[in-house]
Amino acid sequence: MQKINSIQEINHSIMFGTWTNAELTSMLDAVKWNRAQLAQATKRQLQVGDTVKFTSNRDGRTHTGTVDKIKIKYVLVKTPAGRYNVPANMLEAA
């Protein structure tokens, strides 16, 4: 197997390679698993009352607020504009 050196090479290989449907599904599963692991790591670092920031998909603005509750897949963040249910992988410490 050839070593891949950059994200551009990975993207090129996925887009223009001759992959089967099963192989592409396997790649998607690996990406989903890795995203879930990143979200879990973020949740482990957070505590209620921590200040966080995130960029809203609705309006594209960056919001800063405090962690109100940590749920299974989402974190409830209280901001001056209201409360947001935010996926953990979208949060950054502020």
Buried (B, 14 or more C-beta within 10 A) or exposed (E): EEEEEEEEEEEEEEEEEEBEEEEEEEEEEEEEEEEEEEBEEBBEEBEEEBEBBBEBEEEEEEBEBBBBEBEEEBBBBEBEEEEBEBBBBBBEEE
